[in-house]
Amino acid sequence: MREAVLTSGQFNIVHLRSGLKIDVYINPDTPYDRTRMAPRQRLPLSPGMDAYFARPEDVILARSCRAS
C-alpha cells in the first residue's frame, strides 16, 4: 500500500471471509487525473467513514485507455 501511494500504483484489499476484492488505484497528481476524478462519488465505506469512488463508466474508460 505504501509503495502504491508513493508511486501512484495500485493494490488490492481482500475480505478473506467473503472473498470480496477491491482494486485500489492511486492517481497521479496531474491535471488530467484531477479532471478525470472530478465527478467521483462519495459513498459510505463503513459506519462513520466515507470514501471517494470513481463512477463505473469512468473506470471502464480508464481501463480501455490503459489497454491500448
N, C-alpha and C positions, 0 to 999 in steps of 0.2 A: 504494500500500500504506500509506504513512504517513498519508494523508488518511483512509483507511478505519479505521485504528486510532484516530485522533483523533475520528472522527465516528460510530463504530460502524457503519461502512458495509460494503461488500463489494469484492472484487477477484478477478481470475482469475489462475491460473497455467497457462500453456500449454507443453507439451513439444513443441517445434517438429518434431522428427523423427517422432514418433508421432501428433501431433495430439491427444493426451490433454489434456483441460481439467479443471481443478479449480476449483470455485467456493468462495471463502473468504468467510465471513460473520463479522464481528466482533460479538459480542453486547454489548449494553449491560450495564452492571453494575447490574441491577435484581433484586429478589427473584424476580420471575417468571422471568427468564432464568437465574439461578443454579439455580433448581429445575428448569427445563427441561433444562439441560445436566448435571444431577447424574448421570444414567445413561450419560454419554458412555463411549466405548470408547477405551482407549489401545492404539494399533496401531503397528507399525514403519513409519516413513516412508522411511528409508534405513538402511543398515548403521550401527548405533550411535546412531540417532536415532529417538525415538518422537514421536508427536503424538496429540492427542485428536481424536476424530471423533464427531459426533452419530450416534445409531443411525438406520438408514434410516427406520424408522417415525416417528421424531421429526422428521426432515427433511420427510417427506410432510405431517405435521400442521402444521408451521410454514408450509410453502408454502400450504396450503389456508387457513390463518388470514390470511396476507398478501393472498390473492386476494379475500377477502370484504370 
